Amino acid sequence: MGSRLPKLLLLIPLAFLVVFFYVPLVSILKTGLWENGFTLGHVTSVLSNDYHRRVILFTIGQAIASTLLTLALGLPGAYIFAKYNFPGKDTVKAILTVPFVVPSVMVALGFILLFGKSGLVTGLLGRDPGILYSWKGILLAHAFYNFPIVVRMVSALWERINPHYEEAAMALGARGWRLFWRVTLPMISPAIFASAMLTFVFCFLSFSIPLIIGGYRYATMEVDIFTSIMVLLDFRTGAAMAIIQIALSMAFMYLYLKALDAYARREEQRILRKPVRFTRGDWLSLKGLFVAVYTLIVFVFIVSPLLAVLYDSLRFNDSWSLENYRRLFSSGYNPMFGATTLDVIRNSLTFGLATVFLSVLVALPVAYALHRWNFRGRRLFDVLVMLPLASSPVTLGLGYIRVFHTTRLYYTVWIVIAAHTVIAYPFVLRAVSTSLKKIRPNLWEAALSLGAREWRAFLRVELPLAVGGVIVGAIFAFAISIAELGATYMLARPEYTTMTVAVYKFLGARQFGPASALAVLLMVLSTLSFLIIEKAGEEVW
């Protein structure tokens, strides 16, 4: 298993995960499964309750429906980007990816401004379209938020399909749909399944969108846990629901990791087919019409919520104004969240940078162990270190309340940073691991043959080649930190309010102008993060 130094370094992230993830997780299990001895009474009580059972079934049902809608929207885009080259392709692809890196609370705000009673779409139609505060709004928002995953993962693999397979099938008479069904689809199926499972997990654990767009009538398990703890102060019911959620999400995450392994093996192919260039004649054909209509639909679907937020941020008292931004950067105290807006911005940036540092520090030794060591139980170890990805921020917040409420760490800036690190670090781990898998092993072997020790070969040879994955993971950690709502809302003192929490509080007070201005700033930060990810040229999915 390697030299002693890497083993000692691995103890640091493992100790962090034990203290800030597994101990809180065990605390939840104890709260829900222990009362004068082991008992399933609380879990059974939740499962036998009509309301909670309906919430569980709705959570799974909306996740399935959201995933299917996301696939229906994303697969045509993956086909277009993998097969064709046309003017503005990179710009369109960049716009399509923005929704995934903007905070979900901003997505919810955009849908409110579009489909609310005073929304732009409602004004154009002259009546309420019935999307907001319904299951339809939840599905549309989830598809908006997650379909970039499908587009990027599937198109990345589709571009790497060896064209000789399709050419051989065409020589044997396969054409059109038969060629796609019998040859192409089996080749890209790992990407479809992996992107579908990741989308399902995100929709299953979604909090902001169901809370804001669905309301309590269409509550998911996340919203139910949050309500039980923060509103009803019923920790046992919240813990029992969290246990059920953890059990289900662990099963879904295992399927995702299996699919991701198959996807990574297929994605290793180095053959990149050259996209077919669109000519003027193609634009006048059915193929060109399909590309144009899909681009228009996605552009309206993707850009309209973002433009609605930008438009609302520039309106004050029914006229064009920068007043919302002037107030945003003023030093005036806001009693709504116990701090100035500048303090809120500074809090988000501080938490984000601290999360980047800690998540990289935690992820690198774990990625090294998974990449370089072959030991019994390696698959189980992989699942355990990726388990935070299958655990919701609300559940994590519950665990922190149970474990740290009697300690000096509770209600401090450090507890928020620890929560953000646990939530973000799996993305860093996956990005680094994916980059390491693409490195040819003979480079590391050559370093060993020249006398370098195992850990030195990793630092001097493999890590520099995987620096793109480190950068992508770090940027994702920053974006996830500034977008986090559930755990921050539960753990942060008023003076530690973040931009995302402030947007949520503005929404609760129906102050859409300040919420939009702050959301635009979040969008700018998220988009800049995405541009750095694009520059690095690595995937994190």
TIDRENZA-732005 format. One record per residue (C-alpha): x, y, z. Coordinates in steps of 0.5 Angstrom, whole numbers, padded with zeros to 4 digits, always signed. Layout:
XYZ/...
// end
This chain:
+0000+0000+0000/+0006+0005-0001/+0011+0008+0004/+0009+0011+0011/+0009+0018+0009/+0003+0018+0005/-0001+0013+0010/+0000+0019+0015/-0002+0024+0011/-0008+0020+0009/-0010+0020+0017/-0011+0028+0016/-0017+0028+0011/-0020+0021+0015/-0020+0025+0021/-0023+0031+0019/-0029+0026+0015/-0030+0022+0022/-0031+0029+0026/-0035+0033+0021/-0039+0028+0017/-0039+0021+0020/-0040+0023+0028/-0046+0027+0026/-0048+0022+0022/-0048+0017+0027/-0051+0022+0032/-0057+0022+0027/-0057+0015+0027/-0057+0014+0034/-0063+0020+0035/-0067+0016+0030/-0066+0009+0032/-0064+0009+0040/-0069+0011+0046/-0067+0006+0052/-0064+0001+0047/-0064+0000+0039/-0071+0001+0036/-0074+0002+0029/-0080+0005+0033/-0079+0012+0030/-0077+0010+0023/-0084+0006+0023/-0088+0011+0026/-0085+0016+0020/-0087+0010+0015/-0094+0009+0017/-0095+0016+0017/-0100+0018+0011/-0096+0025+0010/-0089+0023+0011/-0090+0017+0007/-0093+0021+0001/-0087+0026+0002/-0082+0020+0001/-0086+0017-0005/-0087+0024-0008/-0079+0026-0007/-0078+0019-0011/-0083+0021-0016/-0081+0028-0018/-0074+0026-0018/-0075+0020-0023/-0080+0025-0027/-0074+0031-0027/-0069+0026-0029/-0073+0024-0035/-0075+0031-0037/-0068+0033-0036/-0066+0027-0041/-0071+0029-0046/-0068+0036-0046/-0061+0034-0046/-0060+0029-0051/-0061+0032-0057/-0056+0038-0055/-0051+0032-0053/-0052+0030-0060/-0052+0037-0064/-0045+0038-0060/-0042+0032-0061/-0044+0031-0069/-0044+0038-0071/-0040+0045-0072/-0043+0051-0073/-0042+0059-0072/-0043+0060-0064/-0042+0053-0062/-0038+0055-0056/-0042+0061-0054/-0048+0057-0054/-0045+0051-0050/-0042+0056-0045/-0049+0059-0044/-0052+0052-0043/-0047+0050-0038/-0049+0057-0034/-0055+0054-0030/-0051+0048-0027/-0046+0053-0024/-0051+0058-0021/-0054+0058-0014/-0061+0054-0014/-0064+0059-0010/-0063+0064-0016/-0066+0059-0021/-0072+0059-0016/-0072+0067-0016/-0072+0067-0024/-0078+0062-0024/-0082+0067-0019/-0080+0073-0023/-0083+0069-0030/-0089+0065-0027/-0091+0069-0021/-0098+0072-0021/-0094+0079-0023/-0089+0075-0027/-0087+0077-0034/-0090+0070-0037/-0096+0071-0033/-0097+0078-0036/-0096+0076-0043/-0101+0070-0043/-0106+0075-0039/-0107+0069-0034/-0103+0065-0029/-0100+0059-0033/-0100+0055-0026/-0093+0053-0026/-0091+0056-0020/-0092+0053-0013/-0094+0046-0017/-0090+0040-0018/-0089+0042-0026/-0085+0048-0023/-0081+0043-0019/-0080+0039-0025/-0078+0045-0030/-0073+0048-0025/-0070+0041-0024/-0069+0040-0031/-0066+0047-0032/-0061+0046-0027/-0059+0039-0029/-0059+0038-0036/-0052+0041-0037/-0050+0035-0034/-0053+0031-0039/-0051+0035-0045/-0043+0035-0043/-0043+0028-0040/-0046+0025-0046/-0043+0029-0052/-0036+0028-0049/-0037+0021-0050/-0040+0021-0056/-0035+0025-0059/-0030+0019-0057/-0034+0014-0060/-0029+0010-0065/-0032+0012-0072/-0030+0005-0075/-0035+0002-0071/-0041+0006-0074/-0037+0005-0081/-0037-0002-0081/-0044-0003-0079/-0046+0002-0085/-0042-0003-0089/-0047-0008-0087/-0053-0004-0089/-0055-0001-0082/-0057+0006-0083/-0061+0012-0079/-0065+0009-0073/-0062+0002-0073/-0055+0005-0073/-0056+0009-0067/-0060+0003-0063/-0056-0002-0065/-0049+0001-0065/-0049+0008-0062/-0053+0008-0056/-0050+0002-0053/-0043+0006-0054/-0046+0012-0051/-0050+0008-0045/-0045+0009-0040/-0045+0017-0040/-0053+0017-0041/-0054+0012-0035/-0048+0016-0031/-0051+0023-0032/-0058+0020-0031/-0056+0018-0024/-0053+0024-0022/-0059+0028-0024/-0063+0023-0020/-0059+0024-0014/-0059+0032-0015/-0066+0032-0016/-0067+0027-0010/-0063+0031-0005/-0066+0038-0008/-0068+0043-0002/-0068+0050-0005/-0073+0049-0011/-0078+0045-0008/-0078+0049-0002/-0079+0056-0006/-0082+0053-0012/-0086+0048-0009/-0088+0050-0002/-0090+0046+0003/-0096+0043-0001/-0091+0039-0005/-0085+0038+0000/-0080+0033-0001/-0076+0029+0004/-0071+0035+0005/-0076+0040+0006/-0080+0035+0011/-0073+0034+0015/-0072+0042+0015/-0079+0043+0017/-0079+0038+0023/-0072+0041+0026/-0073+0048+0025/-0080+0050+0025/-0083+0044+0029/-0077+0043+0033/-0078+0035+0033/-0071+0032+0032/-0073+0025+0033/-0078+0025+0027/-0073+0029+0023/-0068+0024+0025/-0072+0018+0023/-0074+0022+0016/-0066+0023+0015/-0064+0016+0016/-0069+0014+0011/-0066+0019+0006/-0059+0017+0008/-0061+0009+0006/-0064+0011+0000/-0059+0016-0003/-0053+0011-0001/-0056+0006-0006/-0057+0011-0011/-0050+0014-0010/-0047+0007-0011/-0051+0006-0018/-0048+0013-0020/-0041+0011-0018/-0042+0004-0022/-0044+0008-0028/-0038+0013-0027/-0033+0007-0027/-0036+0005-0034/-0036+0012-0036/-0029+0013-0034/-0027+0007-0038/-0030+0009-0044/-0028+0016-0044/-0021+0014-0044/-0022+0013-0051/-0017+0018-0055/-0020+0018-0062/-0024+0025-0063/-0028+0025-0069/-0029+0032-0072/-0035+0035-0072/-0039+0036-0079/-0039+0043-0081/-0046+0046-0082/-0046+0050-0089/-0051+0055-0091/-0055+0049-0095/-0055+0045-0088/-0059+0051-0085/-0064+0050-0090/-0065+0043-0089/-0069+0039-0084/-0063+0038-0080/-0061+0045-0080/-0069+0047-0078/-0068+0042-0072/-0061+0045-0070/-0065+0052-0070/-0071+0050-0067/-0067+0046-0061/-0063+0052-0060/-0068+0057-0060/-0072+0053-0055/-0066+0052-0050/-0064+0059-0051/-0071+0061-0049/-0071+0056-0043/-0064+0057-0040/-0064+0065-0042/-0071+0067-0040/-0070+0066-0032/-0063+0069-0032/-0065+0075-0036/-0072+0076-0031/-0067+0076-0025/-0063+0081-0029/-0069+0085-0031/-0072+0086-0024/-0065+0088-0021/-0065+0094-0026/-0072+0096-0024/-0074+0100-0018/-0081+0103-0017/-0083+0101-0024/-0077+0105-0027/-0070+0104-0030/-0065+0105-0024/-0059+0102-0021/-0062+0103-0014/-0062+0096-0012/-0054+0096-0013/-0053+0102-0010/-0056+0099-0004/-0053+0093-0005/-0046+0096-0004/-0048+0101+0001/-0045+0100+0009/-0052+0101+0012/-0054+0095+0017/-0060+0091+0015/-0064+0088+0021/-0067+0082+0016/-0060+0079+0017/-0056+0082+0022/-0051+0085+0018/-0049+0090+0012/-0050+0087+0005/-0042+0088+0004/-0041+0084+0010/-0046+0078+0007/-0042+0079+0001/-0035+0078+0005/-0038+0072+0009/-0039+0068+0002/-0032+0070-0001/-0029+0068+0006/-0033+0061+0006/-0032+0060-0001/-0024+0061-0001/-0023+0057+0006/-0028+0051+0003/-0023+0051-0003/-0017+0050+0001/-0020+0045+0006/-0023+0041+0001/-0017+0041-0004/-0013+0039+0003/-0018+0033+0004/-0019+0031-0003/-0012+0030-0005/-0009+0024+0000/-0016+0021-0001/-0015+0021-0009/-0008+0019-0008/-0010+0013-0004/-0016+0011-0009/-0011+0012-0015/-0005+0008-0013/-0006+0003-0008/-0010-0003-0009/-0013-0006-0002/-0018-0011+0000/-0025-0007+0001/-0022-0001-0004/-0029-0001-0007/-0033+0000+0000/-0027+0005+0002/-0029+0009-0005/-0037+0009-0003/-0035+0011+0004/-0031+0017+0002/-0036+0019-0003/-0042+0018+0002/-0042+0026+0003/-0045+0027-0004/-0051+0023-0002/-0052+0026+0004/-0056+0033+0004/-0054+0039+0007/-0060+0039+0011/-0058+0032+0014/-0051+0035+0015/-0054+0041+0019/-0058+0036+0023/-0052+0032+0025/-0048+0038+0027/-0054+0041+0031/-0054+0034+0035/-0046+0034+0036/-0044+0041+0037/-0049+0045+0040/-0046+0044+0047/-0039+0046+0044/-0035+0052+0043/-0035+0050+0036/-0042+0051+0035/-0045+0057+0032/-0038+0060+0030/-0035+0061+0023/-0031+0055+0023/-0037+0050+0024/-0040+0053+0017/-0034+0052+0014/-0033+0045+0016/-0040+0044+0013/-0039+0047+0006/-0032+0043+0006/-0036+0036+0007/-0041+0038+0002/-0036+0041-0003/-0030+0036-0002/-0033+0030-0006/-0033+0034-0013/-0026+0036-0012/-0024+0028-0010/-0028+0026-0017/-0025+0032-0021/-0018+0030-0019/-0019+0022-0019/-0022+0023-0026/-0016+0027-0028/-0011+0022-0025/-0015+0016-0029/-0013+0019-0036/-0005+0019-0034/-0002+0013-0037/+0001+0009-0032/+0008+0008-0035/+0010+0015-0034/+0009+0014-0026/+0013+0007-0027/+0019+0011-0031/+0019+0015-0025/+0020+0009-0020/+0025+0006-0025/+0029+0013-0024/+0029+0012-0017/+0024+0016-0015/+0019+0014-0009/+0012+0013-0010/+0010+0019-0006/+0015+0023-0010/+0013+0020-0017/+0006+0022-0015/+0008+0030-0013/+0013+0031-0019/+0010+0027-0025/+0002+0025-0024/+0000+0031-0020/+0002+0036-0025/-0001+0033-0030/-0007+0033-0026/-0007+0040-0024/-0013+0041-0029/-0017+0037-0025/-0015+0040-0018/-0017+0047-0021/-0024+0045-0023/-0025+0041-0017/-0023+0048-0013/-0027+0052-0017/-0033+0048-0016/-0032+0048-0009/-0032+0055-0009/-0038+0055-0013/-0042+0050-0009/-0040+0054-0002/-0043+0061-0005/-0049+0057-0007/-0050+0053-0001/-0057+0054+0003/-0059+0049+0008/-0054+0048+0012/-0052+0055+0013/-0059+0057+0014/-0059+0052+0020/-0052+0053+0023/-0050+0061+0021/-0051+0066+0026/-0054+0072+0023/-0048+0076+0022/-0045+0070+0018/-0051+0071+0013/-0048+0069+0006/-0051+0072+0000/-0055+0065-0002/-0058+0066+0005/-0060+0073+0004/-0063+0072-0003/-0068+0067+0001/-0069+0072+0006/-0071+0077+0001/-0075+0072-0002/-0079+0071+0004/-0080+0078+0005/-0082+0079-0002/-0077+0084-0003/-0075+0082-0010/-0071+0088-0013/-0065+0087-0007/-0066+0079-0008/-0065+0080-0016/-0059+0085-0015/-0055+0080-0010/-0057+0074-0015/-0054+0078-0021/-0048+0078-0017/-0048+0071-0015/-0049+0069-0022/-0043+0073-0024/-0039+0070-0019/-0041+0063-0021/-0040+0065-0029/-0033+0067-0028/-0032+0060-0024/-0035+0057-0030/-0030+0060-0035/-0024+0058-0031/-0027+0051-0031/-0028+0051-0039/-0021+0054-0039/-0018+0048-0035/-0021+0043-0040/-0023+0038-0035/-0030+0035-0033/-0032+0034-0026/-0038+0030-0027/
// end
